[in-house]
Amino acid sequence: MQITPKTPAALMLRRALLGAAMAAGALAATPALAQFSMVPAPLCTQPKESATEGEREYRVDAAKHLYACYPMRVYRGKLPPLLYGVMMVETEIDATGQVVNVSVVRKPAAEEVAPWVIAMIKRAAPFPVPAKQAGGTVKYTETYFVDKSGLFQAQSVTEGQR
């Protein structure tokens, strides 16, 4: 048997609680778009030539270059247990360090993260020149971990996760 008080005070309290629950649900469903609406200007200088010979080693040079370009967007320390977006990207760099192509290998759950990461990579050009790579170009795959605050880490140089 359910007891439902019909007093005006009880009805007002019930209405207020329902309204608060609906508002909380609406806020929770709102995507965090503002921090992904633009990519700041990169702060990096002309990178040096990469001495790496393989794709895996070049990945670390490229990640360090991105960190140097966007120090204000790098998540410092261990990442939280739940991430806003995890995205895998294949990037092709030519013999002069310019970005030839960026393609999404694995889309993030949060749609707004993908164009933000791609724009960040493209704006960070030129990358370290892949001089020791066959043909002077390199194609590498990197996974980016993105927090809801708009801060990121690259898998090749990540500090881990809590």
C-alpha positions in Angstrom: 0.0 0.0 0.0 1.4 3.4 -1.0 0.7 6.5 1.0 0.6 9.7 -1.0 0.0 12.8 1.0 -2.3 15.2 -0.9 -1.5 18.3 1.2 -0.5 21.4 -0.8 2.9 21.4 0.8 3.6 17.8 -0.2 2.4 18.4 -3.8 4.7 21.5 -4.1 7.6 19.5 -2.8 6.9 16.7 -5.2 6.7 19.2 -8.1 9.9 20.8 -7.1 11.8 17.5 -6.8 10.5 16.4 -10.3 11.5 19.7 -11.8 15.0 19.4 -10.2 15.4 15.9 -11.5 14.4 16.9 -15.0 16.8 19.9 -15.0 19.6 17.6 -13.8 18.9 15.1 -16.6 18.9 17.9 -19.2 22.3 19.2 -17.9 23.8 15.7 -17.9 22.7 15.2 -21.5 24.2 18.4 -22.7 27.5 17.8 -24.5 30.5 19.7 -23.4 31.0 21.6 -26.6 32.6 24.9 -25.7 36.1 23.5 -25.0 36.1 21.8 -28.4 34.7 24.6 -30.5 38.2 26.0 -31.5 41.8 25.0 -31.5 44.2 27.6 -30.1 47.1 28.8 -32.1 50.1 26.5 -31.7 53.0 27.8 -29.6 55.7 25.6 -31.0 58.7 26.6 -33.1 60.2 25.0 -36.1 60.9 21.4 -35.1 64.2 19.6 -35.6 64.7 16.7 -37.9 63.6 13.4 -36.5 66.3 10.8 -36.0 63.9 7.9 -35.8 63.8 5.1 -38.3 60.5 3.5 -37.6 56.8 4.5 -37.3 56.7 3.6 -33.6 59.6 5.8 -32.7 58.4 8.7 -34.9 55.0 8.5 -33.1 56.8 9.6 -29.9 58.5 12.6 -31.7 55.2 13.6 -33.2 53.4 13.4 -29.8 56.2 15.5 -28.1 55.8 18.0 -30.9 52.0 18.3 -30.2 52.7 18.7 -26.5 55.1 21.5 -27.3 52.6 23.2 -29.6 49.7 22.9 -27.1 51.1 22.9 -23.6 47.9 24.5 -22.3 45.8 21.5 -23.6 48.0 18.7 -22.3 46.5 16.7 -19.4 49.2 16.6 -16.7 49.4 13.5 -14.5 47.4 10.3 -14.6 44.1 10.5 -16.6 40.8 10.0 -14.8 39.1 6.5 -15.0 36.4 7.7 -17.3 37.4 9.7 -20.4 35.2 11.9 -22.5 36.7 10.7 -25.8 39.2 8.1 -27.0 40.1 8.4 -30.6 42.6 6.6 -32.9 44.0 8.6 -35.8 46.3 7.8 -38.7 48.5 10.8 -39.7 50.7 11.0 -42.8 53.7 13.4 -42.7 55.6 14.3 -45.9 59.4 14.9 -46.3 59.1 18.5 -45.2 57.1 17.8 -42.0 53.8 18.9 -43.5 50.6 17.0 -42.7 49.5 15.2 -45.9 46.5 13.4 -44.4 44.7 12.8 -41.1 42.1 10.0 -41.1 40.0 8.7 -38.2 40.6 5.0 -37.5 38.4 4.8 -34.4 35.8 7.5 -33.8 35.3 8.9 -30.3 31.9 8.5 -28.6 31.7 12.3 -28.2 31.3 13.6 -31.8 32.8 17.0 -31.1 36.2 15.5 -30.2 37.1 14.2 -33.7 37.2 17.5 -35.6 39.0 19.1 -32.6 41.8 16.5 -32.6 42.1 16.6 -36.4 42.3 20.4 -36.4 44.9 20.3 -33.6 47.1 18.0 -35.6 46.8 20.0 -38.8 47.6 23.3 -37.1 50.7 21.9 -35.4 52.5 21.5 -38.8 55.3 21.4 -39.6 56.1 18.2 -37.6 59.7 16.9 -37.2 61.0 16.0 -40.6 61.0 12.2 -41.0 64.5 12.2 -42.7 65.4 8.6 -41.9 62.1 7.2 -43.0 61.9 5.3 -46.3 61.0 7.9 -49.0 61.2 10.7 -46.4 57.5 10.3 -45.4 55.9 8.6 -42.5 52.4 7.3 -41.7 51.7 6.6 -38.1 48.7 5.7 -35.9 48.2 7.4 -32.5 45.5 7.1 -29.9 44.3 10.3 -28.2 42.7 10.3 -24.8 40.6 13.4 -24.2 39.2 14.6 -20.9 35.8 16.5 -20.7 37.8 19.6 -19.8 39.4 19.7 -23.3 42.8 18.4 -22.2 44.4 15.4 -23.9 47.2 12.9 -23.8 48.7 10.9 -26.6 49.1 7.1 -26.0 52.7 7.0 -27.0 53.7 9.4 -24.2 50.8 9.0 -21.8 51.3 9.2 -18.0 48.7 6.4 -17.5 45.3 6.3 -16.0 44.0 6.3 -12.4 
